[in-house]
Amino acid sequence: MGISQPSSGVLKGLLITAALFVVLAGLKSASVILVPFLLSTFIAIICNPLVYRMERYKIPKPLAVLLVVLIFVSIVLSLAGLVGTSLSQLSEEMPTYREQLNEQLVWVVEYIAQFNVILSKELVMEHVDPSAAMGLAADMLSGLGNVMANLFLIIITVVFMLFEAPSMPHKLHVALDDPQMRLKQIGKFLTSVNDYLAIKTLVSLATGVCVSLMLWAFGLDFPVLWGVLAFLLNYIPNIGSIIAAVPTMSLAVLQLGPAHAGFIGLGYLLINTIMGNMVEPRFLGKGVGLSTLVVFLSLIFWGWLLGTVGMLLSVPLTMIIKIALESTKEGKWLAVLLSGDEEHKTEAKAA
């Protein structure tokens, strides 16, 4: 008996691991269908508060859904046109930026040669390319554009989700074996996800607008493009703002010089400090409750599983899993591992 129990435990662990790998392989294979569905779900969650507010002002629900969808489509198409134009112009200007970088590298190599540090100009120019940082941003936006090619399917899905949204909590309650026990947990789960995504979207939008205005004031090329990138990457806390600033700073060094690039970096720091440490906590009450390591690993995991959209939705998806785990006794231990140090300190003080 003493031998069979550990053996059964190991076997159970192996079966769970194997099942997890099978599920992940299935999700990756179905990413073509899953990505538009997830994107539709998050868009519907963000738009649902607007529909609800319109209904409070006695606007019929079909008309409210139509107005919200029209607003969303007009914004997406306008941004897509601006971003597409900017990406085309960026590709055309890349040889010019490369020449400017080569000139600056020659100056740097000649300057450090005065301190007996000898570097090969050809070797440095071969391995340093401005398209690396800016190309990463372009690839990310292009990947998102490929998903938005299914815009019609996404819009139709969003419309149906908005009509089904009011009845969804009731359906979840009825679907459970003991709906009265789970009622409070499901309500907390849906409210937390809805509030987080709605507030995060508004803060990200404000961040993108501020970044675009700042870069326009400095005279940097393609301010709208970098503003959209800042808006999207602001969904990734802690490291998203750093990733968004890298291609912008690279372009600023080439176009405006190191001094202006430094001021732009300070502007990014100021905007993200105000939005991330003052505005967002005021409305969310606390941070996302995830450790920095979990945020980084979730970025890698969801990016591998779902591509560009998975990277942008990595934190919201992980947040949903964490909130769901917190609502069950069996999953609380895993939710604790995903949470950050600040959340534990807050709970300790409350206790």
VENZINOR-V565900 format. One record per residue. N is the residue number from 1. SS is DSSP state (h for helix, s for strand, l for the rest). PSI is psi in whole degrees, 0 to 359 (none if undefined). Layout:
n & ss & psi
N & SS & PSI
N & SS & PSI
//
This chain:
n & ss & psi
1 & l & 321
2 & h & 336
3 & h & 326
4 & h & 329
5 & h & 310
6 & h & 322
7 & h & 318
8 & h & 325
9 & h & 317
10 & h & 318
11 & h & 319
12 & h & 318
13 & h & 319
14 & h & 320
15 & h & 318
16 & h & 317
17 & h & 316
18 & h & 318
19 & h & 323
20 & h & 317
21 & h & 323
22 & h & 317
23 & h & 315
24 & h & 320
25 & h & 320
26 & h & 319
27 & h & 319
28 & h & 321
29 & h & 327
30 & l & 16
31 & h & 331
32 & h & 324
33 & h & 322
34 & h & 321
35 & h & 310
36 & h & 325
37 & h & 315
38 & h & 318
39 & h & 319
40 & h & 320
41 & h & 314
42 & h & 324
43 & h & 319
44 & h & 321
45 & h & 320
46 & h & 321
47 & h & 337
48 & h & 319
49 & h & 326
50 & h & 318
51 & h & 318
52 & h & 319
53 & h & 321
54 & h & 321
55 & h & 326
56 & h & 333
57 & l & 24
58 & l & 23
59 & l & 128
60 & l & 144
61 & h & 315
62 & h & 319
63 & h & 321
64 & h & 315
65 & h & 317
66 & h & 316
67 & h & 315
68 & h & 317
69 & h & 320
70 & h & 319
71 & h & 315
72 & h & 314
73 & h & 318
74 & h & 320
75 & h & 315
76 & h & 315
77 & h & 321
78 & h & 313
79 & h & 321
80 & h & 319
81 & h & 315
82 & h & 316
83 & h & 318
84 & h & 317
85 & h & 317
86 & h & 319
87 & h & 321
88 & h & 315
89 & h & 324
90 & h & 319
91 & h & 322
92 & h & 325
93 & h & 352
94 & h & 318
95 & h & 323
96 & h & 317
97 & h & 324
98 & h & 320
99 & h & 318
100 & h & 321
101 & h & 319
102 & h & 319
103 & h & 318
104 & h & 323
105 & h & 322
106 & h & 317
107 & h & 318
108 & h & 316
109 & h & 318
110 & h & 327
111 & h & 313
112 & h & 343
113 & h & 337
114 & h & 339
115 & h & 23
116 & l & 27
117 & l & 102
118 & l & 123
119 & l & 149
120 & l & 123
121 & h & 318
122 & h & 321
123 & h & 318
124 & h & 315
125 & h & 330
126 & h & 326
127 & h & 350
128 & l & 118
129 & l & 125
130 & l & 341
131 & h & 347
132 & h & 308
133 & h & 313
134 & h & 329
135 & h & 327
136 & h & 315
137 & h & 318
138 & h & 319
139 & h & 321
140 & h & 314
141 & h & 324
142 & h & 321
143 & h & 321
144 & h & 324
145 & h & 326
146 & h & 323
147 & h & 319
148 & h & 356
149 & h & 335
150 & h & 35
151 & h & 320
152 & h & 315
153 & h & 319
154 & h & 318
155 & h & 315
156 & h & 317
157 & h & 318
158 & h & 318
159 & h & 312
160 & h & 321
161 & h & 321
162 & h & 324
163 & h & 328
164 & h & 348
165 & h & 314
166 & h & 328
167 & h & 351
168 & h & 313
169 & h & 318
170 & h & 319
171 & h & 320
172 & h & 320
173 & h & 315
174 & h & 327
175 & h & 341
176 & l & 156
177 & l & 321
178 & l & 80
179 & h & 328
180 & h & 324
181 & h & 322
182 & h & 354
183 & h & 310
184 & h & 320
185 & h & 316
186 & h & 320
187 & h & 317
188 & h & 319
189 & h & 309
190 & h & 319
191 & h & 318
192 & h & 314
193 & h & 315
194 & h & 314
195 & h & 316
196 & h & 312
197 & h & 319
198 & h & 312
199 & h & 319
200 & h & 323
201 & h & 316
202 & h & 317
203 & h & 319
204 & h & 321
205 & h & 317
206 & h & 321
207 & h & 314
208 & h & 319
209 & h & 315
210 & h & 319
211 & h & 316
212 & h & 316
213 & h & 320
214 & h & 313
215 & h & 325
216 & h & 321
217 & h & 325
218 & h & 345
219 & l & 21
220 & l & 145
221 & l & 147
222 & l & 52
223 & h & 326
224 & h & 320
225 & h & 313
226 & h & 332
227 & h & 319
228 & h & 319
229 & h & 319
230 & h & 321
231 & h & 314
232 & h & 315
233 & h & 348
234 & l & 345
235 & l & 343
236 & l & 104
237 & l & 161
238 & l & 302
239 & l & 346
240 & h & 317
241 & h & 327
242 & h & 316
243 & h & 320
244 & h & 329
245 & h & 337
246 & h & 306
247 & h & 326
248 & h & 316
249 & h & 323
250 & h & 315
251 & h & 322
252 & h & 322
253 & h & 319
254 & h & 317
255 & h & 317
256 & l & 341
257 & l & 163
258 & h & 324
259 & h & 310
260 & h & 324
261 & h & 323
262 & h & 318
263 & h & 322
264 & h & 321
265 & h & 319
266 & h & 323
267 & h & 317
268 & h & 315
269 & h & 317
270 & h & 314
271 & h & 312
272 & h & 331
273 & h & 315
274 & h & 312
275 & h & 317
276 & h & 329
277 & h & 347
278 & h & 304
279 & h & 307
280 & h & 312
281 & h & 333
282 & h & 324
283 & h & 327
284 & h & 341
285 & l & 323
286 & l & 176
287 & l & 190
288 & l & 347
289 & l & 17
290 & s & 143
291 & l & 158
292 & h & 323
293 & h & 317
294 & h & 320
295 & h & 314
296 & h & 315
297 & h & 324
298 & h & 325
299 & h & 315
300 & h & 315
301 & h & 307
302 & h & 329
303 & h & 320
304 & h & 322
305 & h & 317
306 & h & 2
307 & l & 211
308 & h & 315
309 & h & 323
310 & h & 323
311 & h & 316
312 & h & 329
313 & l & 13
314 & h & 313
315 & h & 313
316 & h & 320
317 & h & 317
318 & h & 323
319 & h & 317
320 & h & 316
321 & h & 318
322 & h & 315
323 & h & 320
324 & h & 320
325 & h & 323
326 & h & 337
327 & l & 357
328 & l & 146
329 & l & 323
330 & l & 332
331 & l & 2
332 & h & 325
333 & h & 322
334 & h & 325
335 & h & 324
336 & h & 320
337 & h & 328
338 & h & 337
339 & s & 161
340 & l & 173
341 & h & 324
342 & h & 322
343 & h & 321
344 & h & 321
345 & h & 320
346 & h & 317
347 & h & 323
348 & h & 319
349 & h & 320
350 & h & 325
351 & l & none
//
